Amino acid sequence: MTIPFEKLKKEWMKDPAFRAEYDRLKPEFALALALIKARTKAGLTQADVARKMRTTQSVVARIESGSNPPNLKTLERYASAVGRRIEVKLVAA
């Protein structure tokens, strides 16, 4: 029997430790999703972005993974490769 992901996630979110870690990682995964959306909207593959950044596809995959947030300089190079620019702003907590 397969359990739908959303149902499983709902159960996991009841665990305070899981919830805390999920909330801690939310910004990294939001960034990863924004990067992937920008790349796909530009009609580019990871390999295309890598060529434009003068790096490898595996580096682009790591940037998009959300598990190791890139530094600002790398984000600027990525953004340029997909025809975008970076905008940083601080918002109320």
NORCOR-V266837 format. One record per backbone hydrogen bond with DSSP energy under -1.0 kcal/mol. NH is the residue of the N-H (numbers start at 1). CO is the residue of the C=O. Records with the same first field share a line. If there is no record, write none. Layout:
NH=CO  CO
//
This chain:
8=4
9=5
10=6
11=7
12=8
13=9
14=11
15=12
19=15
20=16
21=17
22=18
23=19
24=20
25=21
29=25
30=26
31=27
32=28
33=29
34=30
35=31
36=32
37=33
38=34
39=35
40=36
41=37
42=38
43=40
44=39
49=45
50=46
51=47
52=48
53=49
55=50
60=56
61=57
62=58
63=59
64=60
75=71
76=72
77=73
78=74
79=75
80=76
81=77
82=78
83=80
84=79
//
